[in-house]
Amino acid sequence: MTDEEAQPSSRSRRKERLKWIASLLLALLVACSGCGFFFSVGLVARGELTARVLNADVRLWAINTQRETGLGIDRAFEIHPADRSCRQHDTTIVLWKPALAIDSVAFDDCS
């Protein structure tokens, strides 16, 4: 047996590595599309989704009126300016009907 027969060539190793990466990317694509499907169904069924992510309350809601269609997302977190308790909101609205429009607003809600 020669050295060439004993060790697989770098070309075949590269080919196996590419097959493995392609399989991993395909599995990831299938998993993400499945998550996207259930995410969309949940949003349509409830009208809004909420979650607590990294000490912030995140709210995603569907905008579906006769004049406008789109999504809104609000991220709210606690801030404490001058010994008061406040929540800072970062809100983004994305509309695709009647035309693509993106609007962002930030405001504080202090008690």
C-alpha positions in Angstrom: 0.0 0.0 0.0 1.4 3.4 -1.0 1.2 6.6 1.0 -1.4 8.0 -1.5 -3.7 5.1 -0.9 -3.3 5.2 2.9 -4.2 8.9 3.4 -7.3 10.5 1.8 -6.4 13.3 -0.5 -6.9 16.9 0.7 -9.5 17.3 -2.1 -11.7 14.5 -0.8 -11.4 15.8 2.8 -12.4 19.3 1.5 -15.4 17.7 -0.3 -16.5 15.8 2.8 -16.2 19.1 4.8 -18.3 20.9 2.3 -21.0 18.2 2.4 -21.0 18.4 6.2 -21.4 22.2 6.1 -24.1 22.1 3.4 -26.0 19.5 5.5 -25.7 21.7 8.6 -26.9 24.8 6.7 -29.9 22.9 5.3 -30.9 21.7 8.7 -30.6 25.2 10.1 -32.7 26.6 7.2 -35.5 24.0 7.9 -35.4 24.8 11.6 -35.6 28.5 11.1 -38.4 28.3 8.5 -40.3 26.1 11.0 -39.8 28.7 13.7 -40.8 31.5 11.4 -44.0 29.6 10.5 -45.0 29.1 14.2 -44.0 32.7 15.0 -46.3 34.0 12.2 -49.2 31.8 13.2 -48.9 33.0 16.8 -48.8 36.6 15.7 -51.8 36.2 13.5 -53.8 34.2 16.1 -53.2 36.5 19.0 -52.5 39.8 17.3 -49.4 40.4 19.5 -46.5 38.5 21.1 -44.7 39.5 24.2 -41.4 38.3 25.8 -38.8 39.3 28.4 -35.4 39.5 26.7 -32.2 40.7 28.4 -34.1 42.7 31.1 -36.3 44.4 28.6 -40.0 43.8 27.8 -40.5 43.2 24.1 -43.9 43.5 22.4 -44.6 42.7 18.8 -48.0 43.4 17.3 -49.7 43.2 14.0 -51.1 46.4 12.4 -54.0 45.5 10.2 -56.4 48.3 9.4 -58.2 49.2 6.2 -55.6 51.8 5.4 -52.4 50.3 6.9 -50.7 46.9 7.2 -47.5 46.3 9.0 -45.8 45.4 12.3 -44.9 47.3 15.4 -42.2 46.4 17.9 -41.7 48.0 21.3 -38.8 47.5 23.7 -39.3 48.8 27.2 -36.8 48.8 30.1 -36.5 50.3 33.5 -34.5 53.5 34.0 -34.1 55.6 37.2 -33.4 59.3 36.5 -33.3 61.5 39.6 -34.8 58.9 42.0 -37.8 58.3 39.9 -39.0 55.0 38.4 -39.4 55.3 34.6 -39.7 53.0 31.7 -38.0 53.9 28.5 -39.7 52.7 25.3 -38.1 52.3 21.9 -40.8 51.8 19.4 -40.5 50.9 15.7 -43.4 50.8 13.2 -42.9 49.1 9.9 -45.7 49.5 7.4 -45.8 47.9 3.9 -49.3 49.1 2.9 -50.0 51.6 1.5 -46.3 52.0 0.9 -43.1 50.9 2.7 -42.5 53.2 5.7 -40.4 52.8 8.8 -40.8 55.1 11.8 -39.0 55.0 15.2 -39.9 56.8 18.4 -38.3 56.8 21.8 -40.1 58.1 24.9 -40.0 57.8 28.7 -43.0 56.8 30.8 -42.4 58.1 34.3 -44.8 57.7 37.2 
